[in-house]
Amino acid sequence: MDLMFDVSGFNNDKEEFSNSKKDVLKFLKIIGVDTRFISYTPQKIYINNLRFSKFSRTREATFMKQYPEIEVVRNKLFQKICSKSSKHLALEIKPNSSVLMPKDNFIVELLMEPYTRKYGVKLVYEGEYDLKVNPLILDDQVNDIFEGIFSGNGLNYSKNPDEIYPLINVPLDWINSFLEMDGKDIFENKNKNELANSFSEFLEDVAPQYRENVVKAAEFIENKLETE
């Protein structure tokens, strides 16, 4: 059961909580929000998992009293993206590791930010690192597979052991729909192979869930070849 939290109830000096990231996260913890399941930015707090974050409407009202200038984003599509992403990241990220981030990739920043609290990950942009973020999305991975097949080069599917793929399970239309709703620049389809694109469009009409199945099939074949 939620309890409306009055800041003045434990401290008469409301200014104890500044607008710093540290203080915002501290305040969220005090009112009962699990910050491992939210993404912090100075302007907005994005809820990754509504149930696990415990970020109820009551707690949001309490938060807004302290930080009226910070928006709380309850975007269901973003929560679906986080769910897809976490299935890969939970298996690949090592606790307390350093992760090299791509530059100017807003969606990857949102997806990776909570892992600084979940697993004590350090996000770096240069220098030494343990793992590197590859921002490959589901659509590009599938089109790469088709391109390799149609060009006669065989199965074009591989993952580097020192890379993690936050968007590998996330379709382009999900990403762009969320970015548009949030007022951000959308992604472009990087694959320029006309045959691969045409085949993807055909499959989209007859079997909308084909992308994940293509990647699973490619992964199965790749693992089978490695063991033989």
C-alpha positions as CSV (number, residue, x, y, z in Angstrom):
1,M,0.0,0.0,0.0
2,D,1.3,3.4,-1.0
3,L,1.9,6.1,1.6
4,M,1.9,9.7,0.5
5,F,5.3,10.9,1.5
6,D,5.7,14.4,2.9
7,V,9.3,15.6,2.6
8,S,8.9,17.9,5.5
9,G,8.0,14.9,7.7
10,F,11.7,13.9,7.9
11,N,13.5,17.1,7.2
12,N,12.3,20.7,7.6
13,D,14.9,21.8,5.0
14,K,13.5,20.8,1.6
15,E,16.6,22.1,-0.1
16,E,18.5,19.1,1.2
17,F,17.6,17.4,-2.1
18,S,19.3,19.1,-5.0
19,N,18.7,18.5,-8.7
20,S,21.8,16.3,-8.9
21,K,21.4,12.7,-10.1
22,K,22.6,11.4,-6.8
23,D,19.9,13.3,-4.9
24,V,17.1,12.6,-7.3
25,L,17.9,8.8,-7.1
26,K,18.2,9.1,-3.3
27,F,14.8,10.7,-3.1
28,L,13.2,8.1,-5.3
29,K,14.6,5.3,-3.0
30,I,13.2,7.1,0.1
31,I,9.7,7.2,-1.3
32,G,9.9,3.5,-2.2
33,V,10.9,3.4,-5.9
34,D,13.3,0.7,-7.0
35,T,15.7,2.7,-9.2
36,R,17.1,-0.4,-10.8
37,F,14.0,-0.3,-13.0
38,I,14.0,3.3,-14.1
39,S,16.2,5.2,-16.5
40,Y,17.4,8.6,-15.2
41,T,17.9,11.7,-17.3
42,P,18.1,15.3,-15.9
43,Q,14.8,16.2,-17.7
44,K,12.8,12.9,-17.5
45,I,12.6,9.7,-15.5
46,Y,11.6,6.8,-17.7
47,I,9.9,3.8,-16.1
48,N,11.5,0.5,-17.5
49,N,9.3,-1.9,-15.6
50,L,6.2,-0.5,-13.8
51,R,5.7,-3.5,-11.5
52,F,9.3,-3.9,-10.4
53,S,10.0,-0.2,-10.1
54,K,7.0,0.2,-7.7
55,F,6.6,3.7,-9.3
56,S,2.9,4.1,-8.5
57,R,0.8,7.1,-9.3
58,T,0.9,8.0,-5.6
59,R,4.7,7.9,-5.5
60,E,4.8,9.9,-8.7
61,A,2.7,12.6,-7.1
62,T,5.1,12.7,-4.1
63,F,8.0,12.9,-6.5
64,M,6.5,15.7,-8.5
65,K,6.1,17.8,-5.3
66,Q,9.8,17.7,-4.8
67,Y,10.8,17.7,-8.5
68,P,8.1,19.4,-10.5
69,E,10.5,20.1,-13.4
70,I,11.3,16.4,-14.0
71,E,8.8,14.5,-16.1
72,V,7.9,10.9,-15.3
73,V,7.5,8.9,-18.5
74,R,5.1,6.0,-18.4
75,N,5.5,4.8,-22.0
76,K,4.2,1.2,-22.5
77,L,6.2,0.8,-25.7
78,F,9.4,1.8,-24.0
79,Q,8.7,-0.7,-21.3
80,K,8.3,-3.4,-24.0
81,I,11.6,-2.4,-25.5
82,C,13.2,-2.7,-22.1
83,S,11.8,-6.1,-21.6
84,K,13.1,-7.3,-24.9
85,S,16.5,-5.8,-24.3
86,S,16.9,-7.2,-20.8
87,K,16.5,-10.8,-22.0
88,H,19.9,-10.4,-23.8
89,L,21.6,-8.0,-21.4
90,A,20.9,-10.0,-18.3
91,L,22.8,-12.9,-19.8
92,E,25.7,-11.0,-21.2
93,I,26.6,-8.2,-18.8
94,K,29.1,-9.0,-16.1
95,P,28.8,-7.3,-12.7
96,N,31.1,-4.3,-12.1
97,S,32.3,-4.4,-15.7
98,S,33.2,-1.3,-17.8
99,V,31.1,-0.9,-20.9
100,L,32.1,1.2,-23.9
101,M,29.1,3.1,-25.1
102,P,28.4,4.4,-28.6
103,K,28.2,8.2,-29.0
104,D,24.9,10.0,-29.6
105,N,22.6,7.0,-29.3
106,F,19.7,8.1,-27.0
107,I,17.9,4.8,-26.8
108,V,21.0,2.8,-25.9
109,E,21.8,5.4,-23.2
110,L,18.3,4.8,-21.7
111,L,18.6,1.1,-21.8
112,M,22.1,0.9,-20.3
113,E,21.7,3.6,-17.6
114,P,19.9,1.3,-15.1
115,Y,22.6,-1.3,-15.2
116,T,24.9,1.1,-13.4
117,R,22.7,0.3,-10.4
118,K,21.6,-3.3,-11.3
119,Y,25.1,-4.7,-11.8
120,G,27.4,-1.8,-10.8
121,V,28.3,-1.3,-14.4
122,K,30.5,1.6,-15.4
123,L,29.6,3.3,-18.7
124,V,32.6,4.7,-20.5
125,Y,33.1,6.5,-23.8
126,E,36.8,6.1,-24.3
127,G,39.8,4.2,-22.8
128,E,39.8,0.7,-21.5
129,Y,36.7,-1.4,-21.2
130,D,35.5,-5.0,-20.6
131,L,32.6,-5.0,-23.0
132,K,31.5,-2.8,-25.9
133,V,28.0,-1.9,-26.9
134,N,27.1,-2.9,-30.5
135,P,23.9,-0.9,-31.4
136,L,22.8,-3.5,-34.0
137,I,19.0,-3.7,-34.1
138,L,16.8,-6.7,-35.0
139,D,15.9,-5.5,-38.5
140,D,19.6,-4.9,-39.5
141,Q,20.6,-8.3,-38.2
142,V,17.9,-10.0,-40.2
143,N,18.7,-8.1,-43.4
144,D,22.4,-8.9,-43.0
145,I,21.5,-12.6,-42.8
146,F,19.4,-12.3,-46.0
147,E,22.0,-10.3,-47.8
148,G,24.7,-12.9,-47.1
149,I,22.4,-15.7,-48.4
150,F,21.3,-13.8,-51.5
151,S,24.9,-12.7,-52.4
152,G,26.1,-16.3,-52.1
153,N,28.4,-15.6,-49.2
154,G,26.5,-18.0,-46.9
155,L,25.1,-17.3,-43.4
156,N,26.1,-13.8,-42.3
157,Y,25.6,-14.2,-38.5
158,S,28.1,-13.8,-35.7
159,K,28.4,-12.1,-32.4
160,N,31.7,-10.9,-30.9
161,P,32.3,-12.2,-27.4
162,D,33.4,-8.8,-26.1
163,E,30.3,-7.1,-27.4
164,I,26.8,-6.7,-26.0
165,Y,23.7,-6.0,-28.1
166,P,21.0,-4.0,-26.3
167,L,18.8,-3.7,-29.4
168,I,19.4,-7.1,-31.0
169,N,15.8,-8.2,-30.0
170,V,14.1,-4.9,-30.7
171,P,12.4,-4.1,-34.1
172,L,13.0,-0.8,-35.8
173,D,9.4,0.2,-35.8
174,W,9.2,-0.1,-32.0
175,I,12.3,2.1,-31.6
176,N,11.2,4.7,-34.0
177,S,7.6,4.9,-32.7
178,F,9.0,5.5,-29.2
179,L,11.6,8.1,-30.4
180,E,8.9,10.0,-32.3
181,M,6.6,10.0,-29.2
182,D,9.5,11.3,-27.2
183,G,10.4,14.0,-29.8
184,K,13.8,12.4,-30.7
185,D,15.4,11.7,-34.1
186,I,14.4,8.3,-35.5
187,F,16.7,5.6,-36.8
188,E,17.2,4.8,-40.5
189,N,17.4,1.3,-42.0
190,K,21.1,0.8,-42.7
191,N,20.7,-2.1,-45.0
192,K,20.8,-0.9,-48.7
193,N,20.5,-4.4,-50.3
194,E,17.3,-4.1,-52.4
195,L,16.7,-7.9,-52.6
196,A,17.1,-8.3,-48.8
197,N,14.8,-5.3,-48.1
198,S,12.2,-6.6,-50.6
199,F,12.2,-10.1,-49.1
200,S,11.9,-8.5,-45.6
201,E,8.9,-6.5,-46.7
202,F,7.3,-9.6,-48.2
203,L,7.7,-11.6,-45.0
204,E,6.4,-8.6,-43.0
205,D,3.1,-9.0,-44.8
206,V,2.7,-12.7,-44.5
207,A,4.5,-13.4,-41.1
208,P,4.9,-10.3,-38.9
209,Q,6.9,-12.2,-36.3
210,Y,9.4,-13.6,-38.8
211,R,12.4,-11.5,-37.6
212,E,13.0,-13.2,-34.3
213,N,12.5,-16.6,-35.9
214,V,15.1,-15.8,-38.6
215,V,17.7,-14.8,-35.9
216,K,16.9,-17.9,-33.8
217,A,17.3,-20.2,-36.9
218,A,20.6,-18.5,-37.8
219,E,21.9,-18.8,-34.3
220,F,21.0,-22.5,-34.2
221,I,22.8,-23.2,-37.5
222,E,25.8,-21.2,-36.4
223,N,26.0,-23.1,-33.1
224,K,25.5,-26.4,-34.9
225,L,28.4,-25.7,-37.3
226,E,30.7,-24.7,-34.4
227,T,30.1,-28.0,-32.7
228,E,30.8,-30.2,-35.8
